[in-house]
């Protein structure tokens, strides 16, 4: 899988499965460090392309993203 941030930077990561859960098993340390993520931070991964190599958009300020989504939905 490829993770992409708002600045269009990309990181390759591997997703692994343990029974009923999925998680990033390779590439997370570099991704976390380069994005300044810490325990307790809120963020979201949005699947933007599904295929042989899926791509997920990383949203680092999830509270602003949720407010923007809510405003769009209320307008429709």
CNS distance restraints for C-alpha pairs under 8 A (distance, minus, plus):
assign (resid   1 and name CA) (resid  12 and name CA) 5.91 0.50 0.50
assign (resid   1 and name CA) (resid  13 and name CA) 5.43 0.50 0.50
assign (resid   1 and name CA) (resid  14 and name CA) 6.07 0.50 0.50
assign (resid   1 and name CA) (resid  15 and name CA) 7.07 0.50 0.50
assign (resid   1 and name CA) (resid  53 and name CA) 5.37 0.50 0.50
assign (resid   1 and name CA) (resid  54 and name CA) 4.94 0.50 0.50
assign (resid   1 and name CA) (resid  55 and name CA) 5.80 0.50 0.50
assign (resid   1 and name CA) (resid  56 and name CA) 7.49 0.50 0.50
assign (resid   2 and name CA) (resid  10 and name CA) 6.45 0.50 0.50
assign (resid   2 and name CA) (resid  11 and name CA) 5.56 0.50 0.50
assign (resid   2 and name CA) (resid  12 and name CA) 4.62 0.50 0.50
assign (resid   2 and name CA) (resid  13 and name CA) 6.08 0.50 0.50
assign (resid   2 and name CA) (resid  53 and name CA) 7.04 0.50 0.50
assign (resid   2 and name CA) (resid  54 and name CA) 6.29 0.50 0.50
assign (resid   2 and name CA) (resid  55 and name CA) 4.73 0.50 0.50
assign (resid   2 and name CA) (resid  56 and name CA) 6.27 0.50 0.50
assign (resid   3 and name CA) (resid  10 and name CA) 5.52 0.50 0.50
assign (resid   3 and name CA) (resid  11 and name CA) 5.19 0.50 0.50
assign (resid   3 and name CA) (resid  12 and name CA) 6.44 0.50 0.50
assign (resid   3 and name CA) (resid  13 and name CA) 7.24 0.50 0.50
assign (resid   3 and name CA) (resid  55 and name CA) 5.89 0.50 0.50
assign (resid   3 and name CA) (resid  56 and name CA) 4.98 0.50 0.50
assign (resid   3 and name CA) (resid  57 and name CA) 5.96 0.50 0.50
assign (resid   3 and name CA) (resid  58 and name CA) 6.39 0.50 0.50
assign (resid   4 and name CA) (resid   8 and name CA) 5.63 0.50 0.50
assign (resid   4 and name CA) (resid   9 and name CA) 5.53 0.50 0.50
assign (resid   4 and name CA) (resid  10 and name CA) 4.50 0.50 0.50
assign (resid   4 and name CA) (resid  11 and name CA) 6.62 0.50 0.50
assign (resid   4 and name CA) (resid  55 and name CA) 7.17 0.50 0.50
assign (resid   4 and name CA) (resid  56 and name CA) 6.17 0.50 0.50
assign (resid   4 and name CA) (resid  57 and name CA) 4.91 0.50 0.50
assign (resid   4 and name CA) (resid  58 and name CA) 5.72 0.50 0.50
assign (resid   5 and name CA) (resid   9 and name CA) 5.55 0.50 0.50
assign (resid   5 and name CA) (resid  10 and name CA) 6.75 0.50 0.50
assign (resid   5 and name CA) (resid  57 and name CA) 5.86 0.50 0.50
assign (resid   5 and name CA) (resid  58 and name CA) 4.84 0.50 0.50
assign (resid   5 and name CA) (resid  59 and name CA) 6.76 0.50 0.50
assign (resid   5 and name CA) (resid  60 and name CA) 7.97 0.50 0.50
assign (resid   6 and name CA) (resid  57 and name CA) 7.53 0.50 0.50
assign (resid   6 and name CA) (resid  58 and name CA) 7.02 0.50 0.50
assign (resid   6 and name CA) (resid  59 and name CA) 7.08 0.50 0.50
assign (resid  11 and name CA) (resid  27 and name CA) 7.39 0.50 0.50
assign (resid  11 and name CA) (resid  31 and name CA) 6.63 0.50 0.50
assign (resid  12 and name CA) (resid  27 and name CA) 6.46 0.50 0.50
assign (resid  13 and name CA) (resid  24 and name CA) 6.53 0.50 0.50
assign (resid  13 and name CA) (resid  25 and name CA) 7.39 0.50 0.50
assign (resid  13 and name CA) (resid  26 and name CA) 5.36 0.50 0.50
assign (resid  13 and name CA) (resid  27 and name CA) 4.62 0.50 0.50
assign (resid  13 and name CA) (resid  28 and name CA) 6.72 0.50 0.50
assign (resid  14 and name CA) (resid  24 and name CA) 5.68 0.50 0.50
assign (resid  14 and name CA) (resid  25 and name CA) 5.61 0.50 0.50
assign (resid  14 and name CA) (resid  26 and name CA) 4.96 0.50 0.50
assign (resid  14 and name CA) (resid  27 and name CA) 6.75 0.50 0.50
assign (resid  15 and name CA) (resid  22 and name CA) 6.66 0.50 0.50
assign (resid  15 and name CA) (resid  23 and name CA) 5.51 0.50 0.50
assign (resid  15 and name CA) (resid  24 and name CA) 4.53 0.50 0.50
assign (resid  15 and name CA) (resid  25 and name CA) 5.70 0.50 0.50
assign (resid  15 and name CA) (resid  26 and name CA) 7.31 0.50 0.50
assign (resid  16 and name CA) (resid  22 and name CA) 5.57 0.50 0.50
assign (resid  16 and name CA) (resid  23 and name CA) 5.45 0.50 0.50
assign (resid  16 and name CA) (resid  24 and name CA) 6.15 0.50 0.50
assign (resid  16 and name CA) (resid  25 and name CA) 5.79 0.50 0.50
assign (resid  17 and name CA) (resid  21 and name CA) 5.73 0.50 0.50
assign (resid  17 and name CA) (resid  22 and name CA) 4.44 0.50 0.50
assign (resid  17 and name CA) (resid  23 and name CA) 6.51 0.50 0.50
assign (resid  18 and name CA) (resid  22 and name CA) 6.36 0.50 0.50
assign (resid  24 and name CA) (resid  28 and name CA) 6.09 0.50 0.50
assign (resid  27 and name CA) (resid  31 and name CA) 6.23 0.50 0.50
assign (resid  28 and name CA) (resid  32 and name CA) 5.83 0.50 0.50
assign (resid  29 and name CA) (resid  33 and name CA) 6.11 0.50 0.50
assign (resid  30 and name CA) (resid  34 and name CA) 6.06 0.50 0.50
assign (resid  31 and name CA) (resid  35 and name CA) 6.20 0.50 0.50
assign (resid  32 and name CA) (resid  36 and name CA) 5.97 0.50 0.50
assign (resid  32 and name CA) (resid  37 and name CA) 5.07 0.50 0.50
assign (resid  32 and name CA) (resid  38 and name CA) 7.63 0.50 0.50
assign (resid  33 and name CA) (resid  37 and name CA) 6.44 0.50 0.50
assign (resid  37 and name CA) (resid  41 and name CA) 6.42 0.50 0.50
assign (resid  42 and name CA) (resid  60 and name CA) 7.20 0.50 0.50
assign (resid  42 and name CA) (resid  61 and name CA) 7.13 0.50 0.50
assign (resid  42 and name CA) (resid  62 and name CA) 6.08 0.50 0.50
assign (resid  42 and name CA) (resid  63 and name CA) 7.96 0.50 0.50
assign (resid  43 and name CA) (resid  58 and name CA) 7.31 0.50 0.50
assign (resid  43 and name CA) (resid  59 and name CA) 5.64 0.50 0.50
assign (resid  43 and name CA) (resid  60 and name CA) 4.88 0.50 0.50
assign (resid  43 and name CA) (resid  61 and name CA) 6.16 0.50 0.50
assign (resid  43 and name CA) (resid  62 and name CA) 5.02 0.50 0.50
assign (resid  44 and name CA) (resid  58 and name CA) 5.92 0.50 0.50
assign (resid  44 and name CA) (resid  59 and name CA) 5.12 0.50 0.50
assign (resid  44 and name CA) (resid  60 and name CA) 6.84 0.50 0.50
assign (resid  44 and name CA) (resid  62 and name CA) 6.22 0.50 0.50
assign (resid  45 and name CA) (resid  56 and name CA) 5.69 0.50 0.50
assign (resid  45 and name CA) (resid  57 and name CA) 5.48 0.50 0.50
assign (resid  45 and name CA) (resid  58 and name CA) 4.75 0.50 0.50
assign (resid  45 and name CA) (resid  59 and name CA) 6.31 0.50 0.50
assign (resid  46 and name CA) (resid  56 and name CA) 5.14 0.50 0.50
assign (resid  46 and name CA) (resid  57 and name CA) 4.98 0.50 0.50
assign (resid  46 and name CA) (resid  58 and name CA) 6.56 0.50 0.50
assign (resid  46 and name CA) (resid  59 and name CA) 7.71 0.50 0.50
assign (resid  47 and name CA) (resid  54 and name CA) 7.35 0.50 0.50
assign (resid  47 and name CA) (resid  55 and name CA) 6.03 0.50 0.50
assign (resid  47 and name CA) (resid  56 and name CA) 4.23 0.50 0.50
assign (resid  47 and name CA) (resid  57 and name CA) 6.30 0.50 0.50
assign (resid  48 and name CA) (resid  54 and name CA) 7.79 0.50 0.50
assign (resid  48 and name CA) (resid  55 and name CA) 5.78 0.50 0.50
assign (resid  48 and name CA) (resid  56 and name CA) 5.45 0.50 0.50
assign (resid  48 and name CA) (resid  57 and name CA) 6.40 0.50 0.50
assign (resid  49 and name CA) (resid  54 and name CA) 5.41 0.50 0.50
assign (resid  49 and name CA) (resid  55 and name CA) 5.03 0.50 0.50
assign (resid  49 and name CA) (resid  56 and name CA) 6.96 0.50 0.50
assign (resid  50 and name CA) (resid  54 and name CA) 4.54 0.50 0.50
assign (resid  50 and name CA) (resid  55 and name CA) 6.64 0.50 0.50
assign (resid  59 and name CA) (resid  65 and name CA) 7.28 0.50 0.50
assign (resid  61 and name CA) (resid  65 and name CA) 6.43 0.50 0.50
assign (resid  62 and name CA) (resid  66 and name CA) 6.02 0.50 0.50
assign (resid  63 and name CA) (resid  67 and name CA) 6.31 0.50 0.50
assign (resid  64 and name CA) (resid  68 and name CA) 6.22 0.50 0.50
assign (resid  65 and name CA) (resid  69 and name CA) 6.21 0.50 0.50
assign (resid  66 and name CA) (resid  70 and name CA) 6.09 0.50 0.50
assign (resid  67 and name CA) (resid  71 and name CA) 6.20 0.50 0.50
assign (resid  68 and name CA) (resid  72 and name CA) 6.30 0.50 0.50
assign (resid  69 and name CA) (resid  73 and name CA) 6.19 0.50 0.50
assign (resid  70 and name CA) (resid  74 and name CA) 6.10 0.50 0.50
assign (resid  71 and name CA) (resid  75 and name CA) 6.20 0.50 0.50
assign (resid  72 and name CA) (resid  76 and name CA) 6.53 0.50 0.50
